[in-house]
Amino acid sequence: MDNGDLEGGDGGDLPFHGKGGRKYSPVGAHDRAVLEMSSMDPGSSSSDSKSSVKKNNVRNLGNLDSDGREGSNPENGGTNGPYREHKLELFGFDSLVSILGLKSMTGEQIPAVSSPGDGEDVSITSGQPKPSDVKMGTMMGVFIPCLQSILGIIYYIRFSWIIGMGGIGESLLLVSLCGLCTFLTGISLSAIATNGAMKGGGPYYLIGRALGPEVGVSIGLCFFLGNAVAGALYVLGAVETFLKALPSAGIFTETSTKVNGTVSEPIQSISTHDLQIYGIVVTIILCFIVFGGVKMINRVAPAFLIPVLFSIFCIFIGVFLAKKDDPSPGVTGLSLESLKDNWSSDYQNTNSAGIPDAEGNVHWNFHALVGLFFPAVTGIMAGSNRSASLKDTQRSIPIGTLAATLTTTGLYLISVLLFGAVATRDKLLTDRLLTATIAWPFPAIIHIGIILSTLGAALQSLTGAPRLLAAISNDDILPVLNYFKVAEGSEPYMATLFTAFICMGCVIIGNLDLITPTVTMFFLLCYSGVNLSCFLLDLLDAPSWRPRWKFHHWSLSLLGASLCIVIMFLISWSFTVVSLALASLIYYYVSIKGKAGDWGDGFKSAYFQLALRSLRSLGANQVHPKNWYPIPLVFCRPWGKLPENVPCHPKLADFANCMKKKGRGMSIFINILDGDYHERAEDAKAACKQLDTYINYKNCEGVAEIVVAPNMTEGFRGIVQTMGLGNLKPNIVVMRYPEIWRRENLQEIPGRFVGIINDCIVANKAVVIVKGLDEWPNEYQRQYGTIDLYWIVRDGGLMLLLSQLLLTKESFESCKIQVFCIAEEDSDAEGLKADVKKFLYDLRMQAEVIVITIKSWDVQPEGGSQPDESMEAFTAAQQRVGDYLAEIKATAKKEGTPLIADGKPVIVNEQQVEKFLYTTLKLNSTILRYSRMAAVVLVSLPPPPVSHPAYCYMEYMDLLVDNLPRLLMVRGYRRDVVTLFT
């Protein structure tokens, strides 16, 4: 229960102010909630407490004493009243367990509760469950739907034919293989379904929440197609049974006169055109029924199972009553000789109708039989699809699903032995309705049972598939599916029309044996997704993974998933490739066009655990130079004026990407908000979201962090000390040079700038300062010329490494590297040049080496004197520094204190200041002489001199970067980032 949902009345003497400035009154001892909780038996259940609290009225009492507690008179609860009140006041209203609070924990949408005005009594009734329809138990809710979906057309009109083609031995293997696959899938389904409340979508919901929305949508859409195609399978089965029972109803006829290559009596088969015409008519009728009576179908669905069970009973009675050539020629009765004759396989060619024909174009083997039979074991998801109508999903789904799987598998195994012993092989292969032939007392019972069961299954498919598509659409992941969205409780009419269109398209194919492999692939893909989901969740074993179904293990789920994949390839490698390609295309489309959110899927948990293990394996020791990666800490807005809606300089992300090889690495973008954390916490969250959006827009691999601190200096010191974990701490601080500080007269910037550099030196962080960031090229702006490195001090090879990383980018790949080194004497120049060349060769770096001596700095350039602009800048800097020093000296003399700058005592050596200014002038002149046309210049960053005012250091830096359009000032840290060895 949120504090925002309740607003008290008078409030007494000590009102409580919650979020948003709302005023709340303390809990009184006479509040109904207090009385109920204080009188509650410690051993009572939470359900009892909820039922007693949910209709209580919220009232406030104002007779509080000066301590904020209610008086201890008998009317106010005696001596125990204040004590109880004091205990509950410590926690406030948020501590009370309520219906609203429990529903919010499960993620349910709860309508907002209007706050009562002062003195009003409002009953807490919002969010209470409304009276719903009668819930179903395990038998009617799971077992019977699964049994009805599993027992279908394949058992009646294809099972005996499969036994005749594959023999009893391979048929037993076939049933065991398919039954094991569905049984292992049932175990995985039971584990996932009992790990929490289920919503609409069935297996799509389970897979999506376990493997992520991309995998969930791709497999969910394939499962939808499987259900839609299965509807066509059931329709064709019903039509075929009808035409077999009433041959005179056929418009077209087809006959075959060959059996195993020998001439035999003509055998009449059902025409494909008849299947198409009647199939389309039946599909249209079923669609009208679905549109008009879905609730009625759900009510009478169990009645469709009665003809199925009765027909199976009649089949078994007929098997035991059958005698030789009775009731039909080829029937032997239960015979051991028939069992032996039919034990082995007899694969042969058939025509498209399944009639044996030596010249037939369809060849059968065990792989093909797996594809034909597997739809007879599908349907185990029927219970999970009805989760919203179950009393106890976590009990009913495991028991009902596994019981139906074991029951049907046992039925199939027994039927293999009985059918194989009751007829000859020719009878098994030519009589497609052998179950009706031997049924007691007459075949019409089987015909009626088949038609009703298949029509019922088709209705379930045409009812369930649209709801699955609507559930995917309602998650708002794929914009293309928005046409199939429906409001809660509404019928998915558009999805039903689309399902009917697919179903009629498959009916037009008209061949049952060609449709079943397609259905098999889609169902196997779904089953493998369920198994992989359970495998991943079981292997990761996250704290939230606590299924009530305990009989599961990751090895069983892995075996089930592997078995599904193996069966897919056994059936048809071409169909498998097509189905996997379809799922992959949907996955790719969802990842590109989808709007998937974070569903807490298993992959995120896997990434988390992998990150933890990787972090532990890295340890706390320094990473070897061969494994060193730059992890820049990008300071977004240390200074400068950017619009409030711009979280970072637009080119900072481009520069951060240039510090990564092929985009691999991580950047941390930070910003600091001045103020109190409690006051600006919400501002920090909004700023972090805005900065994260910027990072994603710039396609930069990085994270955004916003820190609230009293000032920028304190905030940065906290960041540079604590940001990161282990060896994944940022190792380079990147920021732009404050070019505007003098133009905007920002006097606080020199102190901040020097403080940041000193903090990085103390924290052992490298520093890269970018001057001319506005001119930095993006990925589409190709640069030509050179990348010039002024390698003045040893920096562990960071400057060299950065130049190589720049060359990996398209913007700088056409540039060449020049390395400038500074020698003190002319005699050292040749030796230094040779050493640097050898060092670069060992580092596998191609660069031209140029050595400059300090004496050459005093040599005037050809054709003139020292550039006028440099001398003017030098003279202006001297004047500003002199004025600044005179000002702080006057202030110190006036106040009688030592020289103080930036709040710290300083020691000013004017000769040293003059020397530093001259040194930066000469370095700037040298860079302008050799690198005026360079694409980018890298120069060693001098550290701030000890005890020098920050203002003086800023003058040194301004003089160094003057007239240089694009410059990187680099300072390494106390370690090597490159190595000579393999």
N, C-alpha and C positions, 0 to 999 in steps of 0.2 A: 504494500500500500504506500504510495508516494505521499510525501507531505503536501504536495500540491493538490491532492484530492480532498483534503479536509481543511476547513478554515473555521476556527473556533468562534465563540461568541464574545462574552465580555473579556475573558482572558485573565481575570484576576489581577494581582499586583505584579506578577513576573511573566509577562508574555514571552513566548519563544518566537524568534524571527528565523524563518527558514529561507530557503533559496527564493530568489526573486523578490525579497522584501516582504513576504507574506507573514502574517501574524498568527501565532498559534498559542493556544492556552495549554498549560500543563494538565496532565492527566489527573483527574480527581479520584478520590477513593470511592466515590459513589458511581463512577462511570460503570456502565454495564460490562464493558470489556474487562475492567479491573476486577469486578466482583466475580465474573465467570472464571477468569484465569486464577484468581487467588483461591477459589473454592474447588478448583479442578484437582482431581486425584492425580498424583504424579505418575501413576501407571496407566492413565487413560490414554486412549489412542488419539492421534492427531485429527482423525476424521471426526471424532466426537467433539473436539474443541472447535473445529471449523464450523460444524453444524450449529454449535451453540453461540458462536460469535457472529455469524454472517448476517443475521437479521437484527442485531442490536442497533439502537439509536445512539448517535454521537451527541453527547451533552457536555456542557461545561459548568463547573461550579466555581463560584468566585470567592468563597469564604476561606481564603488562605491566610496563614499567619505571616509574620515578617520574614520568616526563613523560606517562604515559598512553599510551605507544606500546609495541608489542611488541618484545622483544629482537631484535637483529640477527644471531643465530646462523644458520647455514645451514639448520637445521631450520625456522626461522621465516621463511624466504624470503630470507635473505641481506640484503644492504644495501638492496635494493629493497623488501623487505617493509615496513619501517617507513614508508617514503615513500608507498607505496601506501595503507597503512592511514591515514596522516595525511590524505591527500587525501579519502578517503571519510568519515572521521570528521567532517570539516568540514561535510558535507552530511547525515550521518546516514542512517538507513534510508529516509527519505522520498524520497531521490534515486534509489533503485534502480528502474529501469523494470521493471514486472511485469505479469503478466496481470491481477491484481486492479486495479491502478492504471489500466490502459488501459480496462478494462471500466467502471470507475466514471466515467471521463471521458465515456463514451457514454451515461451515465444508466441502465445496466443494473442490475437488482437483484442484489446479490451476497450470498450467505449469509455471515453472520458467521463468522469463523474463531476458534475457541477458542484462547486463549493457552496455549502449552505451559508446563508447570511447569519448575522449575529442573532442569537436567540432562537434559530430555527432548529427543528429536529428533522433530520433526514435519515431515512433508513438506508443502510448499505445493502442494496439489492442488485446493483449493476454488476455484470459479469457472472451472475449465477447461471448455472446450466439450465437451459430450458427443457421442459419435458420433451423427450424424444420418443421415437418409435421403439417397439420392443426389440431388445437386443437378442442376437442369436448366440447359441452356445457352440460347442465344438462339433457336435454331430450335424446340425442343420447349417451352421455357418461355414464350416471348413470341410469336414469329411465328405458330406454328400456332394457339394459343388466340385470338389476335386475328383471324386469318384465319377461323377457325371461327365466331367471334362476329359478324364483319362479314357474311360470306356467309350469307344465311339466306332466310327465307320470302319477303321482298319481291322478291328477285331472281327467284325461280322463278314466283310466281303474280301479281305486280303490275307487274313491270318492263315487260313488253311492253304491258300495258294503259296504263301511264303514257306510253309512247312514242306509242301510238295517240291518246291524248287531247291531249298537249302537243306532239306533233310532234318530229321529230328535232332541229331547231334548239333549241327550248326545253328539250328533254331533255338535250342537251349542256350548255346553260347550267345546268340544274338539277344535273347530276352535278358540274360544275366548282365551282359554288357550295358544295354540301355537302362535296365533297372538300377544297376550300380551307379550309373551317371546321375539319374534323377534322385536316387537316395542320398548321394553325397551332396547334391545341390539342395535337397530338402534339409539336410543338417546345417548347411551354411545359411540357408534362408531362415531356419529356426533361430540360429544364433543372432543374426542381424535384426530379425523382427522382434526379438525379446530384449533388445538393448535400448528400448525407449518407445515412446508413442509413435504410431505411424499415421501419416496423413494420406491423402489421395495420390494415386499414381502407381501403387503396387510396386513391382520390381524397379520401375524407373525411380521412384522415391528412394528406395533402399540403395540402389547403385549410385545415384547422383549424390546422396549424402555421404557415401563411403569413398567414391572415387572422383568426385568433383562433378560440377555441372556439365563440363564438356563431354566426359565419358558417359554420364547419365543420359544426356540428351541423345547422343549418338546411338547408344544401345537401346534407349527407350523408343526412339523412332523406328529402329529395326524391329523391336518387339511389337510395336504397333502394326508395322507391315506384316509381321508374322501372324498376328491375330486376324488382320483383314484377309490375308490369303487363306488362313485356316477357315474363315467363314465360307469362302468359295469351296474349300475341300469338303466341308460338311454338306453344303448345298448339292454339290455334284454327287456325293455319296447317297443322299436322299433321293435324288432324281434317278440315279442308276438303280437303286433298289426298287423304286417305283416301276421303272421300265422293265426290270427283270421279272417283277411279279405280274405285270400286265403288258406282255409283249405287243398286244394289239394297240396299245396307246402310242407306239412308236410311229413317227411319220416317215422316217427313213430306216432301212434295214441293211445289215452287213452280215455276210456269212463267210466262214472259213472251212476248207475241206482237207486241211493238212494238219496232222498231229505227229510231231517228231519225224516228219518226212515221209510218213506212210499215209496212204489214202484211207480215209475214215468217213464216217457219216458226217454230213454237213453240220456245222456248229454255228448257230445264230448268235451274233454279238450285237451290242448296242451301238447305234450310230453316234458319231461325235456331234453331228448336227442336232440330233435329238437332245443330247446333253446340253448343248449350248442354248437351244430355244427354251426348254423347260427350266434350265438353270437361271436364265435371265428373268423369266416370269416369277419363279419362286423368290429370287432375290428382291425383286420389286415388292412382292407381297410382304416379305419379311421387313422391308424398310418401312412400309406403311404401318405395320404392327409396332415396330420400334418407335416410330414417331408418336403413335397414339396411345400406347399402353406399356410403357417401360415398368411402371410400378406393378401392373398386373403380371407382367412376365416374371418379375422378381418374386411375386407371391406364389405363382404356380410352378416356378422352376423345379422345386423338389418333386413335383408330380411327374416331370419328364423322366425321372430316374426309375419310376415304378415299372414302365414297360421294359426298360433295359434289364433290370434285375429279374423280372419275370421271364424275359426271353432267354437270358442266360440259364435260368433254372430249367426252362424247356429244352435248351440245347443239351445240357448234361443228362437230363432224363432220356432224351432221344439217343444219345451216345450209348447209354447202358442198355437201352431196349433194341438197338439196331442189330440186325442179323445179316447174313450174307445176301447181297443183292436186294436187301429190304431196308429201307423203303425205296432204294433206287439202285440200278446196276452200278457196280464199282464200290459199293458200300460192303465191307467185310464183317462189320461188327468188331468188337474189341478182340483183336487177333494178335498173338505174339509174332506170327509170320509177317503180318503187315508192319508191325513195329520194326522187325529186322529189315524188311525190304525198304522201308522209308527212312532208315537211320542215316544213311549216307546222302550226300547231296547229288543233285542232277541238274546242273546249270545248263541252260540251252537258250536258243534264240526264240523270241516271241514277236508277234506283231504289236502294233500300238495298243491293242485292246488286251494284251497279256496272254493271248492264246498261243501255245507252243507252235512254232513254225520254223523249220530249218532255214528258210529263206527270209525270216523276219529281220527287221532292222534294229531290234532292241536286244542287246546282250546283257545277261544278268550274271552277277557274281555276289559274293558276300558283302562287298562294299555297297552295292546298289540295294541289297536287301536291308541294310542298316538304314539307308535313307528312306526306304519305303515304310519300314516298321516304326521308326522313331516317333512319328506323330502319335502313335498309339500309347506312348508313355508320357506325353506332354500333358499339361493341365495342372501341374502342381502349384501354379501361382494363383489358382482360382480362390483359395482361401485368403491369401494376402491381399488380393484385390478387394475383398469385402471387409477389410479391417475396421472400417468405420461403423460397421453393423454388428460387430462382435462384442460380447460382454467383456471378455478378457482376452485380448489379442496375444498376450505373452504366454498364455496357457493353451489357447485353442489352436493357434497356427502351428506350433511344433507337433502337437499330438495329432491333430487332424490331418496335416499334410503327410507326415511320415506314415501314419496308419493307412491312408489311402494309397500311398506308394507301395507299401509292403503288401497290401491286399491285392492290388492289381497285378503286381509282379508275380505273386504266388498264383493268381488265377491264370496268368499267361503261361507259367511253367507247367501247370497241370494240364492246360488246354493243349500244349505242344504234345504231350504224351498221349492224350486221349485222341486228338485229331489224327496223329500219326499212326495210331493203332486201329482206327475205325474205317479206313478207306484205302484204296490203292492210290499209287502215285498219279496215275492218269486221271483219276477222279478228283484228286486234290488240285491238279493243275487246270482241269477243264471246267469244273463246277465252281464258279466264283462265289456262289451262294450255298456252299455246302452246309453252312450252319442252318439255313432254312430247310435244306433237303432232309436233314436228319432230325430236325426239331420235332418234339412231341407236343401236342397231338397232330398239328398240321402246320405247314410252312407259313401260312398267313400271319401267325403270331410273330414270327421273326421279322417278316416284312413290315408289319405295323410298328414293332419295337424299333427297328432300324430307322424307319422314317421319322418317328417321333423323337428318338434320341438325337439323330443328326440335325433335325430342325431345331430342337431345343439348344443343341450346342451352337448351331449357326446364329440363333437369336442371342445367345450369350456373347458370341464373338462380335456381332454387330452392335451389341450394347456396351461391351467392355472396351473395345478398341477406340471408339470415339471419346470415351472418358479418359483414356490414357493420353490421347492426343490433346484433349482439353487441359489435362493436368500439366502437360509440358508447355502448352501455350500460356497458361495462367502464371507460370513462373517467370514469364516476361524475359526469356533469355534470347530467343530468336525473333526478331521483328517480323520475319516472313510468316510466322505462325499466328500473328495477331488476329487474323480473320477467324480463328477457331477459339478465341477466348470466350468464356461464358462467366456469368455472374454465379456466385455461390448458390447452389440449389436449383439452378436453371438447367435446362436440357441442352446438350451440345448439338444443335441441329446442323450447323455447318460441318462439324466434324463427322456427323453421321452420314451426311451426303457424300463427303469425301471418301469415307470408308466404303460406302455402297458402290461408289464409282470404281474403287480398286477391286472390290469383290467381283463386280460384274466383268471387269477386265480379265480376271483370272478364270471366271466361269467360261468366257469366250474361248479360252484355250481348250477347255473341254476334256482334257486328259488328266485323270486323277494321278497317274504315275509320274507325270511331269511336274505337277504342282507340289506333291509331297516333299521332294528334296528342297524346294525353296522354303517351305514352312520349317523344315528341319533345321536349315541353316540359321534362320532368324531366332528360333527357339534356343538352339545350342549357343548362339552368340549371347543371348540373354542369360542363360544358365552359367556360361563361363564368366560373365560379368558378376553374377551373384557370388560365385565361388572365389573369384579374385578379390571381391570386396571383403569377404570374410577372411581370406588369407591375409590381406594387408592389415586389416584391423586386428586380427589375432596376433600377427607377427609384431606389430608395433606395440600392442598392449598399452594403449594410452589410459590415463586414469578414468576417462569417461567410458571406456570399454568394459562394461560389467553386465553381459547378457545373462538373463535368468536361465537360459538353456545351457547347461554345463557340459553336455556331451558334444564337444567340438574341439578341433585342433587344427592348427594352421596346415599341417601336413595333409589332413583329409581334404581341406579346401583346395590345396594345391593339386592334389590328385584328381579331384573333381574337375577343376579347370583344365588340367592337362587332358583328362579323358574327353572332355567336350571338344577340345581342339583336335585330338586324334580322331574322334568320330567324324568331325567335319571333313577332315582330309580323307578318311576312309570312304565317305559317301561320294565326294567329288571334289577334287582339288580345284577345278575351275569354279564351281559354285562357292567354294570356300574363299578363293581369292576375290571373287566378285563381292561377296558379303562383307569381307574384311575391308575391301577397298571402299565400299559404300559407307561403312561405319567410319573409316578414316576420313573420307571426304566430309561427312557430317561433322566429325570432330574438328577438322580444320576450319570448316565454315563457322562453327560455333566459336572457336577460339579467335577468329578474325572479326566476325560480325556480331557475336553474341554479347550480351550484357550480363555475364555471369558474375555473381557475387561470391562472398566467402560463406560456404556452407559447412565449414569445419570438416572437410573431407579428409580421408586418410592420407592423401598425398601431402597435404600441409603438415600433418603429423610426421610423415616420413621425412620431409624436408627439415623439420625442426629437430628430429632426433639425429639426422645426418649432420646437421650443423653442430649440434652439441658434441657428437663423437669427433667430428673434424676439429672442433675447437680444443677438445681435450687432447687429441693426438698432436696438435701443434705445440702444446705445452706453453710454458711461460718464458722459455729461453728465446734468444734472438733467432730469427729465421735466417737460414743460410742465404748468402747473396744470390745464389742461383734460383732460389724460390722467393725472392723479394718482389713484392708487388706494391706499386704506389697506392696508398689509400688516402686520397686527399680530403682534408677537412676544409670545405669551401665556406668562407665567411661571406655571407650574401650581402649584408647591408651594414658594414662597419662604419661607413660614412658616405657622403654623397646624398644627393636629393633625387629620390625616385618617387613616382606616384604611389599612393597608398595601396592601390590595387596591383602593383607590380612587386612581387615578393623578392625578386632577385634580378640582378643585371642580366639582360637577355643573352649576353655572350659568355657568362661564367660557365654555363653548362657546356657550351661548345669547347671552351678551354679545358674543362674537366675531362671531356671525352678524349681530348688530344693527349692526355696523360695515361691513357690505357691502350694496351696493345690489342687490337681487334675487338675493342669494347669490353674486354674482360677486366673485371675489377669492380670496386665499389667506391662510390663517393658519398660523403656525408655533408649535406648542405645544412648549415646552421644559421640561426639568427637569434638575436638577443633582444628581448623586450624589457625596457626599464620599468620598474615598479614593484609592487608587492604581489607575491605569487597568488595569494588568496583572492586578490582583486582582479588579477589579469589572467587567471587560469583559463577562462573561456576564450579570451582573446588569443591566448597561445594555441589552443586547439584549432581555432579558425585559421590562424596564420599557418599552422603546420599543414592543415589540409590544403590551403592555397599553395603553399610551397611544394607540396607533394604533387599537386596537379601540374605545376610548372615543370617539375622534373620529368614526369611522364610525357608531357607534351614535347619536351626536348629529346625524348628517347635516350635518356641518360640513366645508367644503372646506378641508382643511389637511393638514399633515404633522407627524409627531412626531419630535422629536430629543431624545436623552438624552446629556448630557455628564458625563464623570467628571473631577473636579478635586479638588485638595487641600482646597479650601473653596469656599463659595458665591461669595464675592467674586471669587476668581480665575476661577472658572468663568464667571460672568456677564461679566466683562471680556473673556474670550476669545470668548464668544458674540457680544457686541455689536460686536466688531471684525470677526469673520470670517464670521458667518452670512449666507448669501445670495450671489448672483452679480450683479455689475454693478448695474443699476437694479432688480433683483428682490430687493434686500436689504430686510429689514423696516424700516419707518420709524416704527412706533409700538410702544412697550413697554407692555403691558397687565398689570396685576397687581392683586390685591385689597389693600385697606388692612389693615394688621396690627392689627385691633381687639382682639386677645386678648393683646397683648404685656404689658400691665400686669397683667391678671387672672392670666395664667400665669407672671408674673414672669420673662419671657424677656428678660434684660438685653442679649443680643447683637443683638436686632432693631433698635434705633435705629441702630446703626452700619451694619448691612446696608442698612437702608432708605435712609439718607442716601447711602451709597456707591452704591447702584443709581441713584438720581436724578442724582447727580453724574456717574456714568459715562455716563448717557444724554445729559446736557448736553454732555459732552466729545465723545461720538460723534455728536452732532447727530441724536439720535433724539427724537421726541415721546414724551410720557409720558401715560398715562391710568391713574389709580388709582381703583378701584371700591370705594366704601364701601357696605355693606349688600348685599353680593352674595347673601346668603341670601334676600333679598327680591326679587331681580331676577325679573321675570316671564318665563315661557316663551312660546312662540308661541301658546298657547291662552288666555292670561290677558290679556284686553283691559284697557287702562288708559284713564282719563279724567282730564281736568284740563289741566294745562299742563306744558310743558317749559321750565324757567326757566334762563336763561343769565346768569351774573354775569361779564360781559366786562370784566375789569379791566385786562389788559395785552394788547398786540398779539401774537397767536399765529399769524399767517398765515391766519386764518380757519378754523383746525382745529375750534374749538368750534362755530362756525356750521355747518360741514359735518357734524359728528357729529350735531347736532340734526336736520338734514335727512335723514340716513341713518336715524335713529330713526323718523322719520315714515313711511318706506317700509315699515316692519314692521307687521303686523296688530296687534301688541300696543299700538303707540303712534299708529296712524293717526287716532285720534279726538282726539288732543291738539292743543293750540295752543301756539305758541312765544311766550315773553316774553323780551326781552333787557333786562337791567339793566346800565346803565353808571354809572360812578362819576365824578362831576365834583368838582373841588377847590373851586370857588366857585359860588355861586348864579347869578352872571352868565353862567357858561359852560354852564349846564344846557340852555337853549333851543337854543343853537347846536349843542351836542353832539347833542341829540336830532334835530335836523333833518339833521345830517350822517349820523348812523347810519341814519335812515330812508331817505335817498337812497342810501346804500351798500347797504342790504338790498334796495331796489327794483332797483338795477342787478344785484344778484346773483340776482334772481328768487326771493327768499325773503320769505315773508309772516310777519311777526312784529310784535308790539306792543312798542314801545320805551318803557322807563321809565328816567329818569335820577335817580340818587340823589346828593346832595351829601354831602361828608364832614361838613359842619356838622350835617346832619340826623341823623348818628349819635348826637349827644349829646342829641337831643330825645327825651324820654321817650314811650313809646307811650301811646295813649289809655287812660284808665281805670286807671292804675297806674304803678308805678315799673319800673325795669329788672327783667326776669324773674328771679325768685329762683333758678331752676335755673342760669341763666347766671352769675350772680354767685357762686353757690356753686362752680361749676366753675372760675371765674376765681380765686377765693381758694384753692381746693385746688391749682390749678396753680402759683400763686405760692409756696405753702408747699413743694411738692415740688421746684420749681426752686431755691428758697433752700437747702433741705436738700442737694440734689445739689451746688450750687456750694460750700457750706461743706465738704462731704466731700472734694471734689477739692482745695480750698485747703489743708485740713488735711493731706492726703496729700502735697501738694507741699512744704509747709513742713517736714513730718517728714522727707522724703527729700532736702530741699534742692534740688529741681528746679523748673523752670517748671511752670505748669499743664498737665497732660496729660489728655486724654480720648480714648478710643478709639484709644490708642496714638499720638496725634499731639498736638503742642503747640497749645493754644488760647488765645485772648484773650477774656476775659469782660468785657463792658461791661454792668454790671447795669442801667443806665438803658435801654440799647438792648433788653435782654431784656424789661424791663418794658413798653417801648413795643410790641414785637412781640406780647407776650401781649395787651395791650389792643387792638391792631389786629385780631387774630384774634377776640377777644371781640366787638368791634363788628360785624365782618363776619358772624359767626355769628348775632348778634342780628338783624341786618338780614335775613338769609336766613330765619330763623324768623318774622319779622314778615310778610314778603311771600310766602313760598314753603312755608309749613308743609304745605299741602295739594297741593303740586305732585307730578306723577307721577314726575319725576326732576329733579334740580338739577345743573347743570354750573357749576363755578367754576374760575377760573384757579388753577393750582397755583403757590404761591410757591416759588422756589428756596431751597435750604438756604443760610443766611447764611454767608459766609466766616468761618472761624476760630471759629464757634460750636460748642459740643458738640452731638453728634447727639441727646443726650437732650433738650436744650432745643428742638430742632426738632420732635421727636416731641410735646412738650408743646404747641407751637404748633398742630400738626396736630390733636391730640386736641381742643383747644379749638375749632378751626374746624369740625370735623365733629360736635361734640357735639349730640345730640338730632335729628340729620338722618338719617332712615331710609334714603334712597337718594340717593347723591351721587357725581358723577364729578368728579374733580380733573384738569384738563387743562392740559398745558403743551406748546405747539407748539415748532417748531424754526425755524431761520433760513431760512425760505423760505415762499412763499405756496402754499396748496393750493386756493385759489379764485381766479377771475378774473372781471373785469367784462365782458370782451370775448368775442365769438363765435369 
